[in-house]
Amino acid sequence: MPLPLDAERILADVVDYSRRLGEGFTRMHAIGQVDVGCCPRDELYREDRLTLYRYRRPDGPAGDTEPLLIVYALVNRPYMVDLQPDRSLVRQLLAAGVDVYLIDWGYPQRPDRFLTLEDYVCGYLDRCVSHICERIGRDTLNLLGICQGGVLSLCYATLFPARVGKLVTMVTPVDFHTPDNLLTHLVRPLDIDLLVDTLGNVPGALLNFMFLSLSPFRLGGQKYVHLVDIAEDEAALANFLRMEKWIFDSPDQAGEAFRQFAKDCFQGNKLVSGELRIGDRPVDLGRLSMPVLNVYATRDHLVPPAASQALARAYGGPDYSEFAFEGGHIGIYVSARAQAEVPQAIAAWLRQHP
């Protein structure tokens, strides 16, 4: 049976869609470059490409909980945790009384191709922890490791347990071989040695293409089709542009560190098995004894819940907790639900573990 199509109605809809889309592009062009980051911060330490920041409370005084160092992933820029005033994990943590520090890993350059995971964990991260501990007059520091930064934090907490008071992991993969781990299915067949030996540092654009290919219809087309729905809302367009800026602002990866992370974690799954080594030291998650809060997203397409929940089986201490966020890998930072739930859960857990 033929569909009851109305040619005039279809033509009118196409004309209206084109008009709204054109107006949206005009508004986006008028917006120009968008700013990211809303919370004032002070630079405390700089080494090579790395910068260590401390965020200021909106009302001035320091937080009423122990300081928390955010360790973000190497593969993305950390301003996702402080994107704009109504989408800021940092802002909400500050409002909850947490004293927030953050490592910005920067953009690796050609001379950085020989940096290893040992350089990042036992070098840069350890020196940042030491700098903060000396500054605040404490022997231990709380860590919040996010995604790949959570893996670095787990390694650090295992190798330097006396330096970590409490550990929060957020959308952090532990078991890289769960059946629903699409990213692992892409990485496992790759000749990582050939890739790194040929390119040196691995281009961020190449990795970004892999991430987008995990959900090509939604991330590569659908969001642009639906752009017309917000074409008349300048604030919504600015939000869209900030997200686009973050998505395509992908640092290159230091070749040797990428080689080990890809081969040992994605291909060898050595973190959960206890076979991972940082330098000549084994990373045994069973040796973790400090309190751990594991935050994961139930609809995460990059780090499936099972990949993160594997930490419960590997953890060897007496105080393990989980917080399940009903959302995705990006929504856990920027959605309205996340702003109302995630920072408050982290702050409450920190207060419950003095």
C-alpha positions in Angstrom: 0.0 0.0 0.0 1.5 3.3 -1.0 2.4 5.8 1.7 0.2 8.9 1.8 3.0 11.4 0.9 2.2 15.1 0.5 4.7 16.6 -1.8 4.0 20.2 -0.8 4.4 19.3 2.9 7.7 17.5 2.3 9.0 20.4 0.3 7.9 22.8 3.1 9.7 20.7 5.7 12.9 20.6 3.6 12.8 24.3 3.1 12.2 24.9 6.8 15.0 22.5 7.8 17.4 24.2 5.5 16.5 27.6 6.8 17.0 26.6 10.5 20.3 24.8 9.7 21.6 27.9 7.8 20.6 30.2 10.7 22.3 27.8 13.1 25.6 27.9 11.2 25.4 31.7 11.1 24.9 31.7 14.9 27.8 29.3 15.4 30.1 31.5 13.3 29.1 34.5 15.3 30.0 32.6 18.6 33.5 31.9 17.3 36.0 30.3 19.6 34.4 29.0 22.8 36.0 29.2 26.2 36.4 26.1 28.3 37.0 25.9 32.1 35.1 28.0 34.6 36.8 27.6 37.9 39.8 29.8 38.7 43.0 27.9 39.4 46.6 28.5 40.3 49.6 26.8 38.8 51.7 25.0 41.5 54.2 23.0 39.6 55.5 22.5 36.0 57.7 19.9 34.5 58.2 19.3 30.8 54.7 19.3 29.3 53.0 18.7 32.6 51.3 21.4 34.8 49.9 20.8 38.3 47.0 23.1 39.3 45.0 23.8 42.4 41.5 25.1 42.0 40.2 28.0 44.1 36.9 27.7 46.1 34.3 30.2 44.8 34.1 31.7 48.3 37.9 31.8 48.9 38.8 29.4 51.8 40.1 26.0 51.3 38.0 22.9 51.3 36.9 21.1 54.5 38.0 17.6 53.4 41.4 16.3 52.6 42.8 17.4 49.3 42.0 15.4 46.2 44.2 15.1 43.1 42.5 14.4 39.8 44.6 12.2 37.5 43.0 12.4 34.1 43.7 10.2 31.0 46.6 10.8 28.7 44.4 10.5 25.6 42.1 13.4 26.2 42.2 16.9 27.6 41.3 17.3 31.3 39.0 20.4 30.8 36.1 17.9 30.4 35.9 18.0 34.2 35.5 21.7 34.2 33.8 22.4 30.9 31.5 25.3 31.8 29.7 26.5 35.0 26.7 24.1 34.7 28.9 21.2 33.5 31.8 21.0 35.9 32.7 18.1 38.1 35.4 20.4 39.6 32.9 23.2 40.5 30.6 20.7 42.2 33.4 19.1 44.2 34.6 22.6 45.3 31.0 23.4 46.3 30.9 20.2 48.4 34.0 21.3 50.3 36.7 19.3 48.5 40.1 20.8 48.0 40.8 20.0 44.3 44.1 19.6 42.5 44.5 18.4 38.9 47.3 17.2 36.6 47.3 18.5 33.0 49.6 16.2 31.1 49.9 18.7 28.2 50.7 17.8 24.6 53.6 15.3 24.1 56.1 16.4 21.5 58.6 14.4 19.3 61.3 14.2 22.0 58.7 12.6 24.4 58.3 9.4 22.3 60.5 7.5 24.6 58.5 8.3 27.8 57.3 5.1 29.4 54.5 4.3 31.8 57.2 4.2 34.5 58.0 7.8 33.7 54.4 8.8 34.1 53.6 6.8 37.2 56.9 6.7 39.2 58.1 10.0 37.8 55.6 12.7 37.0 52.7 11.5 39.1 54.9 10.7 42.1 56.5 14.2 42.0 53.1 15.8 41.8 51.9 13.8 44.9 55.1 14.7 46.7 54.8 18.4 45.8 51.2 18.5 47.2 52.0 16.5 50.3 54.9 18.8 51.1 52.7 21.8 50.5 49.9 20.6 52.8 52.1 19.0 55.4 50.7 15.5 55.0 52.2 12.1 54.2 49.3 10.9 52.1 47.1 12.3 49.4 43.7 11.2 48.0 43.5 10.4 44.3 40.7 10.5 41.8 41.8 8.6 38.7 39.6 9.0 35.6 39.5 6.5 32.7 43.1 5.8 31.7 44.1 8.1 34.6 42.4 5.6 36.9 44.7 2.9 35.6 47.7 5.1 36.3 46.3 5.8 39.8 45.8 2.1 40.5 49.4 1.4 39.5 50.6 4.3 41.7 48.5 3.2 44.7 49.9 -0.3 44.3 53.5 0.8 44.0 53.3 3.6 46.6 50.6 2.5 49.0 52.0 4.7 51.8 51.4 7.8 49.7 47.7 7.3 48.9 45.1 7.8 51.7 42.0 7.1 49.7 41.5 6.2 46.0 38.5 7.0 43.8 38.5 5.4 40.3 36.0 6.7 37.7 35.0 4.9 34.5 38.3 3.0 34.9 39.0 -0.2 32.9 40.5 -3.0 35.0 39.5 -6.1 33.0 40.1 -5.2 29.3 38.8 -8.5 28.0 35.2 -8.4 28.9 33.1 -9.6 25.9 31.4 -6.2 25.4 34.7 -4.2 25.3 34.5 -2.8 21.7 37.7 -0.8 22.0 39.6 -3.9 22.9 38.2 -5.7 19.9 39.7 -2.9 17.7 43.1 -2.9 19.4 43.8 -6.6 19.9 44.5 -7.4 16.2 46.8 -4.4 15.7 50.6 -4.7 15.3 51.4 -2.1 18.0 55.2 -2.5 17.6 54.9 -1.7 13.9 52.7 1.3 14.6 55.0 2.8 17.3 58.2 2.0 15.5 56.8 3.7 12.3 55.1 6.7 13.8 57.0 7.4 17.1 54.3 9.3 19.0 50.9 8.0 18.1 48.7 10.8 16.6 45.8 11.8 18.7 43.7 12.2 15.5 44.2 8.5 14.8 43.1 7.4 18.3 40.1 9.8 18.1 39.0 8.2 14.9 39.0 4.8 16.7 36.9 6.2 19.5 34.4 7.7 17.2 34.2 4.5 15.1 32.8 2.7 18.2 29.5 4.5 17.7 29.7 5.9 14.2 26.1 6.7 13.5 25.5 8.6 16.8 28.9 10.3 17.0 29.6 10.8 13.3 26.2 11.8 11.9 23.2 11.8 14.2 24.4 14.6 16.4 24.9 16.8 13.4 21.4 16.0 12.0 19.9 17.0 15.3 21.9 20.2 15.4 19.0 21.9 13.7 16.9 21.3 16.8 19.1 23.7 18.8 19.8 26.1 15.9 17.9 28.9 17.5 19.4 28.5 21.0 22.8 30.3 21.2 23.6 28.8 24.6 22.9 25.3 23.4 25.0 25.9 20.3 27.9 27.1 22.6 27.5 23.9 24.6 27.7 21.9 21.4 30.8 23.7 20.3 32.6 23.1 23.6 31.9 19.4 23.4 33.2 19.3 19.8 36.3 21.2 20.8 37.0 18.6 23.5 36.3 15.6 21.3 38.7 16.7 18.6 41.4 18.2 20.9 43.3 14.9 21.2 46.9 15.0 22.3 49.4 12.7 20.6 50.6 9.8 22.7 54.2 9.2 23.8 55.1 6.2 21.8 56.7 3.9 24.4 54.0 4.6 27.0 51.3 3.9 24.3 53.1 0.7 23.3 53.1 -0.7 26.8 49.5 0.4 27.6 48.1 -1.1 24.4 50.1 -4.3 24.5 49.9 -5.0 28.3 46.4 -3.8 29.0 44.3 -4.1 25.8 46.1 -7.1 24.3 47.6 -8.9 27.3 45.0 -7.9 30.0 47.8 -7.9 32.5 46.3 -5.4 35.0 43.6 -7.7 36.2 45.8 -10.8 36.0 48.6 -9.3 38.1 51.2 -9.6 35.4 51.5 -5.9 34.7 54.9 -4.4 35.5 55.9 -0.8 35.8 59.6 -0.7 35.2 60.8 -3.8 37.1 58.0 -3.7 39.7 54.9 -5.8 39.6 51.4 -4.2 39.8 49.4 -6.5 42.1 45.9 -5.0 42.8 45.5 -7.5 45.5 48.0 -5.5 47.6 45.7 -2.4 47.6 44.6 -1.8 51.2 43.4 1.8 51.3 39.7 2.6 51.0 38.6 2.5 47.3 35.5 4.0 45.7 34.8 2.8 42.2 32.5 5.0 40.1 31.3 3.6 36.8 28.6 4.4 34.2 26.0 1.8 33.4 25.7 2.8 29.7 29.4 3.3 29.0 30.4 2.3 25.5 34.2 2.8 26.1 34.5 1.2 29.5 31.7 -1.3 30.0 30.5 -1.7 33.6 31.9 -5.2 33.9 35.4 -3.9 32.8 35.3 -1.5 35.8 33.6 -3.7 38.3 36.4 -6.3 37.9 38.2 -4.1 40.5 36.0 -5.6 43.2 37.5 -9.0 42.6 41.1 -7.8 42.3 41.1 -5.5 45.3 42.7 -7.0 48.3 41.7 -4.5 51.0 38.7 -4.4 53.4 37.0 -1.2 52.3 35.7 -1.3 48.7 32.6 0.6 47.5 30.9 1.2 44.1 28.7 4.0 42.8 26.8 3.2 39.6 25.8 6.2 37.5 22.9 5.8 35.1 24.5 7.2 32.0 27.4 7.0 29.6 31.1 7.7 29.5 30.8 11.4 28.7 27.5 12.0 30.5 29.1 11.1 33.8 31.0 14.4 33.5 28.5 16.8 31.9 24.9 15.6 32.2 22.5 17.3 34.6 22.0 14.0 36.4 25.8 13.7 36.9 26.1 17.2 38.3 23.5 16.4 40.9 24.8 12.9 41.8 28.5 12.1 41.1 30.4 14.9 42.9 28.2 14.7 45.9 28.7 10.9 46.1 32.5 11.3 45.9 32.5 14.1 48.5 30.3 12.1 50.9 32.4 9.1 50.6 35.6 11.1 51.4 33.9 12.5 54.5 32.9 9.1 55.6 36.5 7.9 55.5 38.4 10.4 57.7 
